[in-house]
């Protein structure tokens, strides 16, 4: 492991009651270098802004946890110069460091803050990191220029009540790759509002945070473990598909995709009220799937909500898991289908499709 500075070299000073000041000192001394953050829980009462091209290398058991309300626990910001095609130093020399990164560890918003913002970059790697309990966002990329974010093994997860309406991964930027990213119990799993992004093997699911009323978290976990797939609770035939869903499933969306020319490959929408909310122009679902884990009690879900633009489906498989699951909501205009299968009742089909839902159907009419 190679690094320039370690946070262990920067203890708290007299009068400091949290770890924000020491972390800021370490970042300041690591310009265009690598700062290692050892294992441990670091309480941050004010935000950390990395604006000197420092990379963060965190031990897997290093936790940066919000201890007060703030916008983001950590912001990595390359600066306005990244709005230019070529970045230069103050001395006028070309600065083209393409290997800056944040790797490892856990950024925990603790329900007080969003976890991580990355903006103003030309090629940046985010990998092997957990983003817990973001108040508004787990990861947010936007508010500045940026392209070629390489995000791999990003795990965004909520375990606290009271965070409904948040988003696990939200990108307003373009030309980035998200691979093997998993989002659990953020109301919106992954939102892509930029263009020409590539999502591969991403999985969004929810239901672990307890319902709004009637259960403690421990009671909800115990009930889930007792339930059988597709069967109501003993002695309560109406409770299975009830109005008391787990908190984060209300209005939940696994993938919210707009912009244009975004491509989802082998992605999995798992137990959200909307699996894929698709708009924009020429977006693609290739070999994607859906599922509804009925142990969580959710019915009336819609797998694809198509609100505009051309949507291309190829090699997908969608299943009807609950009595009132809907396959597709939309006009059918701009919907292209190739070799996509469904499993469910006879009415579980795309508009104007054949019984097996295969073939190129309903071509875009302009």
C-alpha positions in Angstrom: 0.0 0.0 0.0 1.5 3.3 -1.1 0.5 6.6 0.5 2.0 10.0 1.3 0.4 10.8 4.6 -1.7 8.9 7.2 -4.4 10.4 9.4 -2.7 8.7 12.3 0.0 11.4 12.1 -2.6 14.1 12.9 -4.1 13.7 16.4 -6.8 15.9 17.8 -5.4 19.0 19.3 -6.4 20.5 22.6 -10.0 21.7 22.6 -11.0 19.8 19.5 -14.1 17.7 20.2 -14.4 15.9 16.8 -12.2 14.7 14.0 -13.0 17.3 11.3 -10.1 19.7 12.1 -7.5 16.9 12.1 -8.8 15.5 8.9 -8.7 18.9 7.2 -5.1 19.3 8.3 -4.2 16.0 6.8 -5.9 16.7 3.5 -4.1 20.1 3.3 -0.7 18.5 3.7 -1.5 15.9 1.0 -2.0 18.0 -2.1 -1.9 15.8 -5.2 -1.0 12.9 -3.0 -2.6 10.0 -1.2 -4.0 10.3 2.3 -4.5 7.0 4.1 -7.2 6.8 6.7 -6.7 3.9 9.1 -9.5 1.8 10.6 -11.7 3.5 13.2 -14.8 5.7 13.6 -14.2 9.3 12.9 -16.9 11.8 14.0 -17.2 14.8 11.8 -19.1 17.9 13.0 -18.3 20.0 9.9 -17.8 19.0 6.3 -14.6 17.9 4.7 -13.8 19.5 1.3 -11.0 18.0 -0.7 -10.0 20.7 -3.2 -6.3 20.1 -3.7 -6.3 17.0 -5.8 -5.7 14.7 -2.8 -6.8 11.1 -3.1 -8.3 9.2 -0.2 -7.4 5.6 0.6 -9.5 4.3 3.5 -9.2 1.1 5.4 -12.3 -1.1 4.9 -13.2 -0.5 8.5 -12.6 3.3 8.5 -15.9 5.2 9.0 -16.3 8.9 8.4 -19.6 9.6 10.3 -21.6 12.9 10.4 -22.0 14.2 14.0 -24.0 17.3 13.0 -26.2 18.5 10.2 -24.4 19.5 7.0 -24.9 19.2 3.2 -22.3 16.5 2.6 -19.9 14.7 4.8 -17.2 14.7 2.1 -16.9 16.8 -1.1 -14.2 16.2 -3.6 -14.0 19.2 -5.9 -11.3 19.6 -8.6 -12.2 23.3 -9.1 -13.6 25.4 -11.9 -10.5 24.8 -14.1 -12.0 21.4 -14.9 -14.6 23.2 -17.1 -11.7 23.7 -19.6 -10.7 21.0 -22.0 -7.1 21.0 -20.6 -6.3 21.8 -17.0 -3.2 23.8 -16.2 -1.3 24.6 -13.0 -1.1 28.3 -11.8 2.3 28.3 -13.5 0.7 27.5 -16.9 1.9 23.9 -17.1 -0.5 21.2 -18.3 -1.9 19.2 -15.3 -3.4 16.0 -16.5 -3.4 13.7 -13.5 -6.0 11.1 -14.4 -5.6 8.7 -11.5 -7.1 10.5 -8.5 -9.5 8.5 -6.4 -11.5 7.7 -3.3 -11.2 4.0 -2.3 -12.4 2.0 0.6 -14.1 2.8 3.9 -17.6 3.9 4.8 -19.0 7.5 4.7 -22.0 7.5 7.0 -24.4 10.5 6.8 -26.1 9.1 10.0 -29.4 10.7 8.7 -27.8 14.2 9.3 -26.1 14.7 6.0 -25.6 13.4 2.5 -22.6 11.2 2.2 -20.4 12.1 -0.8 -20.3 14.7 -3.6 -17.8 14.5 -6.4 -17.6 17.3 -9.0 -15.2 19.0 -11.3 -13.0 16.1 -12.6 -11.7 14.6 -15.8 -11.6 10.8 -15.1 -11.9 9.9 -11.4 -12.2 6.5 -9.7 -14.6 5.7 -6.8 -14.4 2.1 -5.6 -14.9 -0.3 -2.7 -16.8 2.2 -0.6 -20.0 2.1 1.5 -22.4 5.1 1.7 -24.7 4.8 4.7 -27.8 6.7 5.7 -27.5 9.7 3.4 -30.1 12.3 4.3 -30.6 13.4 0.7 -28.0 11.5 -1.3 -25.5 8.6 -0.9 -23.4 9.7 -3.8 -24.1 12.9 -5.8 -22.2 14.0 -8.9 -23.2 17.4 -10.2 -23.0 21.1 -9.5 -20.0 21.4 -11.7 -18.3 20.0 -14.8 -17.1 16.4 -14.9 -16.8 13.3 -17.0 -15.5 9.8 -16.8 -16.3 8.8 -13.2 -15.4 5.2 -12.9 -17.5 3.9 -10.0 -17.0 0.2 -9.0 -18.3 -1.7 -6.0 -20.1 1.3 -4.5 -22.6 0.1 -1.8 -25.2 2.6 -0.7 -27.5 1.5 2.1 -30.0 2.9 4.6 -30.6 1.3 8.0 -32.3 4.2 9.8 -35.9 5.3 9.7 -36.9 8.8 8.7 -35.0 9.1 5.4 -37.7 8.5 2.9 -37.4 10.6 -0.3 -33.6 10.2 -0.6 -31.5 8.9 -3.5 -28.6 6.4 -3.3 -26.6 7.4 -6.4 -27.5 10.5 -8.3 -25.6 11.7 -11.3 -26.2 14.9 -13.3 -23.1 14.4 -15.4 -22.2 12.2 -18.4 -19.8 9.7 -19.9 -19.3 7.7 -16.7 -19.3 4.0 -15.8 -21.0 2.4 -12.8 -20.2 -1.2 -12.4 -21.3 -3.6 -9.6 -22.9 -0.9 -7.6 -25.6 -1.9 -5.1 -28.2 0.4 -3.5 -30.4 -0.8 -0.6 -33.3 1.1 0.9 -32.9 4.5 -0.6 -36.2 5.7 -2.0 -34.7 6.3 -5.4 -31.9 3.8 -6.0 -29.9 5.1 -9.0 -30.9 8.4 -10.8 -29.0 9.2 -14.0 -29.9 12.6 -15.4 -26.8 13.0 -17.6 -26.1 11.3 -20.9 -24.0 8.5 -22.3 -23.5 6.8 -19.0 -23.0 3.0 -18.7 -24.4 1.0 -15.8 -23.3 -2.7 -15.6 -24.5 -5.3 -13.1 -26.1 -2.7 -10.8 -28.7 -4.0 -8.3 -31.2 -1.9 -6.4 -33.5 -3.3 -3.8 -35.3 -2.3 -0.6 -37.5 -3.3 2.3 -35.2 -3.7 5.3 -36.1 -0.5 7.1 -39.2 -1.2 9.2 -42.8 0.0 8.3 -43.9 3.4 9.4 -46.0 2.0 12.2 -46.7 -1.2 14.1 -43.2 -2.7 14.4 -39.9 -2.1 16.0 -37.0 -2.8 13.7 -36.3 -6.1 15.5 -39.9 -7.1 15.2 -39.9 -6.3 11.5 -36.8 -8.4 11.0 -38.3 -11.3 12.9 -41.6 -11.1 10.9 -39.7 -11.1 7.6 -37.8 -14.2 8.6 -41.1 -16.1 9.4 -43.0 -15.2 6.2 -43.3 -17.6 3.4 -43.2 -16.4 -0.2 -46.6 -15.7 -1.6 -48.6 -16.5 1.6 -50.4 -14.2 4.0 -49.5 -14.0 7.7 -51.3 -16.7 9.7 -54.6 -15.5 11.0 -54.5 -12.2 9.0 -55.4 -12.9 5.4 -55.5 -9.2 4.5 -52.2 -8.2 6.0 -49.9 -9.5 3.2 -50.6 -6.7 0.7 -51.4 -4.1 3.2 -51.0 -0.3 3.4 -48.2 -0.7 6.0 -45.2 -1.1 3.7 -41.6 -0.8 4.8 -40.9 2.9 4.9 -38.5 3.1 2.0 -40.8 1.2 -0.4 -43.4 4.0 -0.6 -43.0 5.8 -4.0 -39.7 3.9 -4.5 -37.9 3.8 -7.8 -35.1 1.4 -8.5 -33.6 3.1 -11.6 -34.6 6.6 -12.7 -33.1 7.3 -16.1 -33.4 10.4 -18.2 -30.9 12.3 -20.4 -30.0 10.4 -23.6 -28.0 7.3 -24.7 -27.7 5.8 -21.3 -27.1 2.1 -21.3 -28.1 -0.4 -18.6 -26.5 -3.8 -19.0 -27.5 -6.8 -16.8 -29.1 -4.5 -14.1 -31.6 -5.7 -11.6 -34.6 -3.8 -10.3 -35.6 -5.7 -7.2 -38.6 -4.8 -5.0 -39.4 -1.2 -5.9 -42.8 0.4 -6.6 -41.3 1.4 -10.0 -38.5 -0.8 -11.4 -37.4 1.4 -14.3 -38.6 5.0 -14.7 -37.4 5.9 -18.2 -37.5 9.2 -20.1 -35.1 11.1 -22.3 -34.0 9.9 -25.7 -32.5 6.6 -26.9 -32.0 4.9 -23.5 -31.3 1.2 -23.4 -32.1 -1.8 -21.1 -30.0 -4.8 -22.2 -30.4 -8.2 -20.4 -32.0 -6.4 -17.4 -34.4 -8.1 -15.0 -37.0 -7.3 -12.3 -38.3 -9.0 -9.2 -40.6 -8.3 -6.3 -39.8 -10.0 -3.0 -43.3 -10.5 -1.7 -42.1 -11.1 1.9 -42.0 -7.3 2.1 -45.7 -7.2 1.3 -45.6 -4.9 -1.8 -48.2 -5.1 -4.5 -49.3 -2.8 -7.3 -45.8 -2.2 -8.5 -44.9 -1.2 -12.1 -41.8 -2.7 -13.7 -41.4 0.0 -16.5 -42.8 3.5 -16.4 -42.0 5.0 -19.8 -42.7 8.7 -19.8 -41.1 9.8 -23.1 -38.4 9.3 -25.6 -37.1 6.2 -27.3 -36.6 3.2 -25.1 -34.8 0.0 -26.3 -35.3 -3.3 -24.6 -33.1 -6.3 -25.6 -32.7 -9.7 -23.9 -34.7 -8.6 -20.8 -36.7 -10.9 -18.5 -39.5 -9.4 -16.4 -41.6 -11.3 -13.9 -45.1 -10.8 -12.4 -44.6 -11.6 -8.7 -47.6 -10.0 -7.1 -51.3 -10.1 -8.1 -51.4 -6.4 -9.3 -47.9 -6.0 -10.7 -48.0 -4.0 -14.0 -45.5 -4.7 -16.7 -45.5 -1.4 -18.5 -47.1 2.1 -18.1 -46.8 4.4 -21.0 -48.2 5.1 -24.5 -46.0 2.6 -26.2 -44.7 5.3 -28.5 -40.9 5.0 -28.9 -40.8 1.5 -27.4 -38.5 -0.9 -29.2 -38.4 -4.6 -28.0 -36.1 -7.3 -29.1 -36.0 -10.8 -27.6 -37.5 -9.8 -24.3 -39.5 -12.3 -22.3 -42.1 -11.9 -19.5 -43.4 -14.4 -17.0 -46.9 -13.9 -15.6 -50.6 -13.9 -16.6 -51.8 -13.5 -20.2 -52.4 -9.8 -19.8 -48.8 -9.2 -18.5 -47.5 -7.9 -21.9 -46.2 -4.9 -23.6 -48.7 -2.8 -25.7 -49.5 -4.4 -29.1 -47.1 -7.3 -28.5 -47.4 -10.9 -29.3 -48.0 -13.5 -26.6 -44.4 -14.3 -26.1 -43.3 -10.6 -26.2 -40.5 -11.3 -28.7 -39.6 -9.5 -31.8 -39.0 -5.9 -32.7 -42.4 -4.2 -31.9 -44.1 -0.9 -32.1 -41.3 1.1 -33.8 -40.7 4.7 -32.9 -43.1 6.9 -34.8 -41.2 10.2 -34.3 
